[in-house]
Amino acid sequence: MKINKGTSKKTFLFLLSYFILWIILFEFILPVNQILPKPSIVFLSFSALWQFYKLPVNFITTISVVYFSLFAAYFIIYMFRNFLLKHNHIFTDFILSLNWFSKYVPGIIFGLFLIFWLPDSNYIGFIFAFSTSFFSMLIKLKEETINIKHEYVDAAKSLGADESVVRRKILWDASQPGLIKHLFELHFYIWSVLIVFEFINGGYGLGNIFRLALQYRDLSALFTNAIIIGVTIFLGSHVIRYIRNKFFHWSIF
């Protein structure tokens, strides 16, 4: 997916317009309201987030779970790609069968069961995020290999490549553009479900800040936490894009 400079410029202008409109409306025209907080209060609320809401530990907890889960899931799939890319294997066929459930059962439902099964675990957030990332990537990998042209596989076999080489060199490499593209979508999805999961579970995480902010009717903390999450997701997407351009430069999307 390429974003041209014209589109980026328009997006920046729109964001700048929203920011200016927010300042004009809620700093001067509607300073007291229950819709959005005053910009000046938002800046001051960082101190309260840092001290009362324990922003550092909650922020580190969430971003660690998100990005470690994503890259750990990809690394494990990479390490076992020769096994996972086998056709008509009972394990991979079982994983693919879970795709039906993912279309009709929200992922957070699995998180609720984890909360019930492991109420005292300190790693429950990671278990949830990693499991979601791993199964989603594996399903996408299998879907991508189905669409690979048979000519590539036949050509490799005609040159003497065995099944193992075909899986590691042909199927894996050909599936990378789609898999890395899926990583962008999965990145936002993991953030979304993890925030909801942390909100329900309590403990540490940015979702817990939302929970406390709603409990104390703290609009500025609610809004500031949302800004922090949005900026972090934006930066994380650019890091993933950089890795894609650095190591998967043959793909164009």
C-alpha positions in Angstrom: 0.0 0.0 0.0 1.6 3.2 -1.2 0.6 6.6 0.2 1.6 9.4 -2.1 2.9 12.7 -0.9 -0.3 14.5 -1.9 -2.4 12.2 0.2 0.0 12.6 3.2 -0.1 16.4 2.8 -3.9 16.4 2.8 -4.0 14.2 5.9 -1.6 16.5 7.7 -3.7 19.5 6.8 -6.9 17.8 8.1 -5.2 16.9 11.4 -3.9 20.4 11.8 -7.4 21.7 11.1 -8.9 19.4 13.8 -6.2 20.5 16.3 -6.9 24.2 15.7 -10.7 23.6 15.8 -10.3 21.8 19.1 -8.3 24.7 20.6 -10.8 27.3 19.4 -13.9 25.5 20.5 -12.9 23.9 23.7 -10.4 26.4 25.1 -12.3 29.6 24.4 -15.9 29.0 23.2 -16.9 25.9 25.3 -14.3 25.8 28.1 -16.7 23.9 30.4 -18.3 20.9 28.8 -18.5 17.1 29.0 -17.5 16.4 25.4 -13.8 17.2 25.1 -11.4 18.7 27.7 -9.7 22.1 27.3 -6.3 21.8 25.6 -4.6 23.5 28.5 -6.0 20.9 30.9 -4.9 18.0 28.7 -1.3 19.2 28.9 -1.5 19.6 32.6 -3.1 16.1 33.0 0.2 14.4 31.9 1.4 15.0 35.5 -1.6 13.3 36.9 -1.3 10.4 34.5 2.4 10.0 35.5 1.7 10.0 39.2 -1.8 8.9 40.0 -2.5 6.7 37.0 1.1 5.2 36.9 1.5 6.0 33.2 5.1 4.7 32.9 4.5 1.2 34.1 1.1 0.9 32.3 2.6 2.2 29.1 5.6 -0.1 29.1 3.3 -3.1 30.0 1.0 -2.5 27.0 3.6 -1.8 24.4 5.8 -4.7 25.6 2.9 -7.1 25.2 1.9 -5.8 21.8 5.2 -5.7 20.1 6.8 -8.7 21.8 3.7 -10.8 20.9 3.7 -9.7 17.3 7.4 -10.3 16.6 7.6 -13.5 18.8 4.7 -14.9 16.8 6.4 -14.1 13.5 9.7 -15.5 14.7 8.2 -18.8 15.8 6.4 -19.1 12.5 9.7 -18.4 10.7 11.6 -21.0 12.7 9.0 -23.7 12.1 8.0 -22.7 8.6 9.2 -25.9 7.1 6.8 -27.9 9.3 3.9 -25.4 9.2 3.9 -25.2 5.4 3.3 -28.9 5.0 0.1 -29.7 3.1 -2.5 -32.0 4.6 -0.9 -32.0 8.0 -3.2 -32.6 10.9 -1.8 -29.7 13.0 -2.0 -27.0 10.2 -5.3 -28.3 9.1 -6.6 -27.9 12.7 -5.3 -24.4 12.8 -7.1 -23.6 9.5 -10.3 -24.9 10.9 -10.1 -22.2 13.6 -10.5 -19.6 10.8 -14.3 -20.4 10.8 -14.5 -19.5 14.5 -12.5 -16.2 14.0 -15.1 -15.1 11.4 -18.0 -15.4 13.8 -16.6 -15.3 17.4 -14.8 -12.0 18.5 -11.3 -12.6 19.7 -12.0 -10.9 23.0 -14.3 -13.8 23.9 -11.1 -16.0 24.1 -9.7 -13.3 26.4 -12.6 -13.6 28.7 -12.1 -17.4 29.0 -8.4 -16.7 29.8 -9.4 -14.3 32.5 -11.6 -17.0 33.9 -9.0 -19.8 33.6 -6.0 -17.8 34.8 -7.2 -15.1 37.1 -3.9 -14.7 39.0 -1.5 -15.0 36.1 0.9 -12.1 35.5 1.4 -13.2 31.9 -2.2 -13.4 30.9 -2.1 -10.4 28.6 0.9 -11.7 26.8 -0.7 -15.2 26.4 -3.8 -13.5 24.9 -1.9 -11.2 22.5 0.6 -13.8 21.4 -2.1 -16.5 20.8 -4.2 -14.1 18.8 -1.1 -12.9 16.8 0.2 -16.4 16.2 -3.0 -18.0 15.0 -3.9 -15.0 12.8 -0.5 -15.0 11.1 -0.5 -18.8 10.6 -4.0 -18.7 9.0 -2.9 -15.9 6.7 0.3 -17.8 5.8 -1.7 -20.8 4.8 -4.1 -18.7 2.8 -1.2 -17.1 1.0 0.4 -20.4 0.0 -2.8 -21.6 -1.5 -2.7 -18.6 -4.0 0.9 -19.2 -5.0 1.2 -20.1 -8.7 2.0 -23.8 -9.3 4.5 -22.8 -12.0 7.0 -21.6 -9.4 6.8 -24.9 -7.5 6.9 -27.0 -10.6 9.9 -25.0 -11.9 11.8 -25.5 -8.6 11.1 -29.2 -8.5 12.2 -29.6 -12.2 15.6 -28.2 -11.1 15.9 -30.9 -8.4 14.5 -29.1 -5.3 12.9 -31.4 -2.8 9.8 -30.6 -0.8 11.7 -29.1 2.1 13.5 -26.6 -0.2 10.2 -25.8 -1.9 8.6 -25.0 1.4 11.5 -22.9 2.8 12.5 -21.1 -0.4 9.5 -20.9 -2.7 6.3 -21.1 -0.5 7.8 -19.0 2.4 9.3 -16.3 0.2 6.3 -16.0 -2.0 4.0 -15.6 1.0 5.9 -12.8 2.6 4.3 -9.8 0.8 0.8 -10.9 2.0 2.0 -11.9 5.4 3.8 -8.6 6.1 0.8 -6.6 4.8 -1.4 -8.6 7.2 1.0 -7.6 10.0 -0.1 -3.9 9.5 -3.7 -4.9 10.0 -2.9 -7.2 12.8 -0.9 -4.5 14.6 -4.0 -2.3 15.0 -6.2 -5.2 15.8 -3.9 -6.4 18.7 -3.8 -2.9 20.1 -7.6 -2.7 20.0 -8.4 -6.1 21.6 -5.6 -5.7 24.2 -6.9 -2.4 25.4 -10.4 -4.0 25.9 -8.8 -7.0 27.5 -6.8 -4.8 30.0 -9.9 -2.8 30.7 -11.8 -5.9 31.7 -9.0 -7.7 33.5 -7.6 -4.8 35.4 -4.0 -4.9 36.6 -1.4 -3.0 34.5 -1.8 -1.6 31.0 -3.2 1.4 29.2 -6.7 -0.2 29.2 -6.6 0.0 33.0 -6.1 3.7 32.8 -9.3 4.0 30.7 -11.0 1.9 33.4 -9.8 4.3 36.2 -10.6 7.4 34.2 -14.2 6.3 33.6 -14.5 5.3 37.3 -13.4 8.8 38.4 -15.2 10.6 35.6 -11.8 12.1 34.5 -12.4 13.4 31.0 -8.9 14.8 30.6 -7.2 11.5 31.6 -9.5 9.7 29.2 -8.7 12.0 26.3 -4.9 12.2 27.0 -4.6 8.4 27.3 -6.4 8.1 23.9 -3.9 10.6 22.4 -0.9 8.6 23.8 -2.3 5.3 22.3 -3.0 7.0 18.9 0.6 8.4 18.7 2.1 5.1 19.8 0.2 3.1 17.2 1.2 5.7 14.5 4.9 5.4 15.4 4.6 1.6 15.7 3.1 1.4 12.2 6.0 3.4 10.8 8.5 1.1 12.5 6.8 -1.9 10.9 6.8 -0.1 7.6 10.6 0.6 7.9 11.3 -3.1 8.7 9.2 -4.1 5.7 11.1 -1.7 3.4 14.4 -2.8 4.8 14.0 -6.6 4.7 11.0 -7.2 2.4 11.8 -4.7 -0.4 10.7 -7.1 -3.2 7.0 -6.7 -2.2 4.9 -3.8 -3.3 1.7 -3.0 -1.5 
